[in-house]
Amino acid sequence: MPVTGETKVIDTILNRRSVREFTDKPVSKEDINTILSAGHWAPSGLNNQPWRFIVIRNRETIHKLSECTHYSGIVAGAPLLIAAFLDTEHTYNRTKDVQAIGAAIQNMLLSSCELGLGGVWLGEILNQSEKVYSILDCSSKLELMAVLAIGEPVPKERTSTRKPLSEIVFDEKYGQKWEE
Ligand SMILES: Cc1cc2nc3c(=O)[nH]c(=O)nc-3n(C[C@H](O)[C@H](O)[C@H](O)COP(=O)(O)O)c2cc1C
């Protein structure tokens, strides 16, 4: 759902849904830079910035990458892919560095949403990371974390669910239910 005007971060967070069907409209360079900047301004432990991104718009490359995942239709239909990597030569703590890349990815999804675009975080493609490295000429120091498929959403209602807070949050001690 495109979010416009004076939108609060919480509205964008709550309105964002994974988008898996895109129109053919290309994503502008300006929007791509906004999305990348949102990723880049994520927090990271020691401000290590362990992320590396590859922007993919070439149809042939997108087609090759679509063959690296069960979600080939999503990838093949996207005008833009952003592959997110961990630079393993610049890690200081693997857990924290991986967490930081998750934050960067979420920032990119949220900023896409705010621009009226949509996207989905693709993890299944990690099962074929080696093929991705070969297609993108990656250095062996890069470890694939996710591929984001981004574009103008095909209009349709998208819903999702979450567990109730009372199931996942505890009050003071584990086992003591959080009452909203
Ligand atoms: C680590 C991770 C991996 C994911 N991998 C895939 C994937 O391979 N294919 C896909 O269609 N969605 C994938 N998703 C999207 C989730 O399915 C989606 O976020 C979840 O169902 C909640 O829906 P929502 O994003 O619309 O709120 C992934 C999400 C995360 C965070």
The ligand as a Gaussian input file, in Angstrom:
#p B3LYP/6-31G(d) Opt

LIG

0 1
 C       14.682000     -14.003000       6.623000
 C       13.481000     -13.957000       5.713000
 C       13.428000     -14.787000       4.608000
 C       12.327000     -14.747000       3.743000
 N       12.348000     -15.509000       2.619000
 C       11.311000     -15.448000       1.749000
 C       11.356000     -16.177000       0.535000
 O       12.329000     -16.859000       0.204000
 N       10.279000     -16.097000      -0.294000
 C        9.186000     -15.315000      -0.001000
 O        8.253000     -15.279000      -0.799000
 N        9.124000     -14.596000       1.149000
 C       10.165000     -14.636000       2.023000
 N       10.143000     -13.881000       3.166000
 C        8.970000     -13.009000       3.454000
 C        8.069000     -13.629000       4.531000
 O        7.378000     -14.717000       4.001000
 C        7.111000     -12.539000       5.048000
 O        7.835000     -11.456000       5.573000
 C        6.168000     -13.080000       6.114000
 O        5.308000     -14.070000       5.588000
 C        5.294000     -11.988000       6.745000
 O        4.539000     -11.306000       5.746000
 P        4.653000      -9.728000       5.561000
 O        6.089000      -9.433000       5.183000
 O        3.711000      -9.381000       4.449000
 O        4.277000      -9.083000       6.845000
 C       11.234000     -13.884000       4.026000
 C       11.296000     -13.039000       5.145000
 C       12.413000     -13.052000       5.960000
 C       12.475000     -12.094000       7.128000

